[in-house]
Amino acid sequence: MGELIGYCDRISASAGDTLDVMVHTDQAEYEASVVRLIHGDRNPAGPGFREEEVAGIPAVRRPGREQVTHTGSYALIADCPALGRLGSLTAVDREGFAEGVCCLSVPIMSSGTAVPSIAISVTTPSHRFDQAWPAHLRSLQEMRSELESALAHT
């Protein structure tokens, strides 16, 4: 069996909403159905994998195609005090790593450190970036504030 990876354009939806589904596969054709995921844990010590087909939505067959996504990219900076002084720094990648993909990132500073401990980011398709980046930046800055506060209390 080949590889099949898919995701929706939104994390949640209400009855009657339309979702776009992006699929990557190395197969010539695939079949997809809508399911309700009850348990997604395949760990033998966990509850086990369980799903239910959603009634009234028939399965579909579609031609397959490969759509490569580069995940897990990062940079490791051993020591850079100048970067630490820029606590409000925002990194923006406008298709520098992959065509069609933009990324917005902010550092998370631990109390008493001169360099970021971690960073959080959001990646979005390029055609949505210009419209969405202000809202994404506000969300990232709010999360950064909460995380830095939590790190200060550990």
ZIHULIN-V204325 format. One record per pair of residues at least 4 apart in sequence whose ideal C-beta (glycine too) atoms are under 7 Angstrom apart, sorted by the first residue. I is the first residue (numbers start at 1). J is the second residue. D is the distance in Angstrom with one decimal. If there is no record, write none. Layout:
BEGIN
i->I j->J d->D
i->I j->J d->D
END
This chain:
BEGIN
i->2 j->25 d->6.1
i->2 j->26 d->4.6
i->2 j->27 d->4.2
i->3 j->25 d->6.3
i->3 j->26 d->5.2
i->4 j->25 d->4.6
i->4 j->27 d->6.9
i->4 j->30 d->5.8
i->5 j->24 d->4.6
i->6 j->21 d->5.8
i->6 j->22 d->6.4
i->6 j->23 d->4.2
i->7 j->22 d->5.7
i->8 j->19 d->4.6
i->8 j->20 d->6.9
i->8 j->21 d->5.5
i->9 j->19 d->6.1
i->9 j->20 d->4.2
i->10 j->19 d->6.2
i->13 j->17 d->3.9
i->13 j->19 d->5.5
i->22 j->67 d->6.7
i->23 j->30 d->6.7
i->24 j->66 d->6.0
i->24 j->67 d->4.4
i->25 j->30 d->5.2
i->25 j->64 d->3.9
i->26 j->66 d->6.0
i->27 j->64 d->4.4
i->28 j->63 d->6.9
i->28 j->64 d->5.6
i->29 j->61 d->6.0
i->29 j->62 d->6.9
i->29 j->63 d->5.7
i->29 j->64 d->5.6
i->30 j->62 d->6.0
i->30 j->64 d->5.0
i->31 j->59 d->5.5
i->31 j->61 d->5.1
i->32 j->59 d->6.5
i->32 j->60 d->5.6
i->32 j->62 d->6.7
i->33 j->53 d->5.9
i->33 j->59 d->3.9
i->34 j->54 d->4.4
i->34 j->57 d->4.5
i->35 j->51 d->4.3
i->35 j->52 d->6.3
i->35 j->53 d->5.5
i->35 j->54 d->6.3
i->36 j->51 d->6.5
i->36 j->52 d->4.7
i->36 j->54 d->5.8
i->37 j->51 d->5.2
i->38 j->50 d->4.1
i->38 j->51 d->6.1
i->38 j->52 d->6.4
i->39 j->47 d->4.4
i->39 j->48 d->5.9
i->39 j->49 d->6.0
i->39 j->50 d->4.4
i->40 j->49 d->6.4
i->41 j->46 d->3.6
i->41 j->47 d->5.7
i->41 j->48 d->7.0
i->41 j->49 d->6.8
i->42 j->49 d->4.9
i->70 j->97 d->6.2
i->70 j->98 d->5.0
i->73 j->97 d->5.9
i->77 j->83 d->6.4
i->77 j->115 d->6.6
i->79 j->115 d->6.5
i->80 j->84 d->6.9
i->80 j->115 d->5.7
i->81 j->85 d->6.7
i->81 j->114 d->4.6
i->81 j->115 d->6.9
i->83 j->89 d->6.9
i->83 j->115 d->6.0
i->83 j->116 d->6.9
i->84 j->109 d->7.0
i->84 j->113 d->6.9
i->84 j->114 d->3.8
i->84 j->115 d->4.5
i->84 j->116 d->6.9
i->87 j->109 d->5.4
i->89 j->107 d->5.9
i->90 j->104 d->6.7
i->90 j->106 d->5.5
i->90 j->137 d->6.5
i->91 j->105 d->4.2
i->92 j->104 d->5.7
i->93 j->97 d->5.8
i->93 j->102 d->6.2
i->93 j->103 d->4.1
i->94 j->102 d->5.2
i->95 j->99 d->5.4
i->95 j->100 d->6.7
i->95 j->101 d->6.5
i->95 j->102 d->6.2
i->95 j->126 d->5.7
i->97 j->101 d->7.0
i->100 j->125 d->6.1
i->100 j->126 d->5.1
i->101 j->123 d->6.0
i->101 j->125 d->6.6
i->101 j->126 d->6.4
i->102 j->124 d->5.8
i->102 j->126 d->5.2
i->102 j->129 d->4.0
i->103 j->121 d->5.5
i->103 j->123 d->4.7
i->104 j->121 d->6.3
i->104 j->122 d->5.5
i->104 j->133 d->5.7
i->104 j->136 d->5.4
i->104 j->137 d->6.0
i->104 j->140 d->6.6
i->105 j->119 d->5.1
i->105 j->120 d->6.9
i->105 j->121 d->3.6
i->106 j->119 d->6.5
i->106 j->120 d->6.2
i->106 j->140 d->4.7
i->106 j->141 d->6.3
i->106 j->144 d->5.1
i->107 j->116 d->3.3
i->107 j->119 d->4.9
i->108 j->116 d->6.0
i->108 j->117 d->5.7
i->108 j->118 d->4.7
i->108 j->119 d->6.3
i->108 j->120 d->6.4
i->108 j->144 d->5.6
i->108 j->147 d->5.0
i->108 j->148 d->6.0
i->109 j->113 d->6.2
i->109 j->116 d->5.8
i->109 j->117 d->6.7
i->109 j->148 d->5.8
i->110 j->117 d->4.2
i->110 j->151 d->4.9
i->111 j->151 d->6.2
i->111 j->152 d->4.3
i->113 j->117 d->6.3
i->117 j->151 d->7.0
i->120 j->140 d->5.8
i->120 j->143 d->5.7
i->120 j->144 d->6.7
i->122 j->136 d->4.7
i->122 j->140 d->6.4
i->124 j->128 d->5.1
i->124 j->129 d->5.3
i->124 j->132 d->5.7
i->124 j->136 d->7.0
i->128 j->132 d->5.0
i->129 j->133 d->5.6
i->132 j->136 d->5.6
i->133 j->137 d->5.9
i->134 j->138 d->6.6
i->135 j->139 d->6.5
i->136 j->140 d->6.2
i->137 j->141 d->6.2
i->138 j->142 d->6.4
i->139 j->143 d->6.3
i->140 j->144 d->6.2
i->141 j->145 d->6.6
i->142 j->146 d->6.6
i->143 j->147 d->6.0
i->144 j->148 d->6.1
i->145 j->149 d->6.3
i->146 j->150 d->6.4
i->147 j->151 d->6.2
i->148 j->152 d->6.4
i->149 j->153 d->7.0
i->150 j->154 d->6.9
END
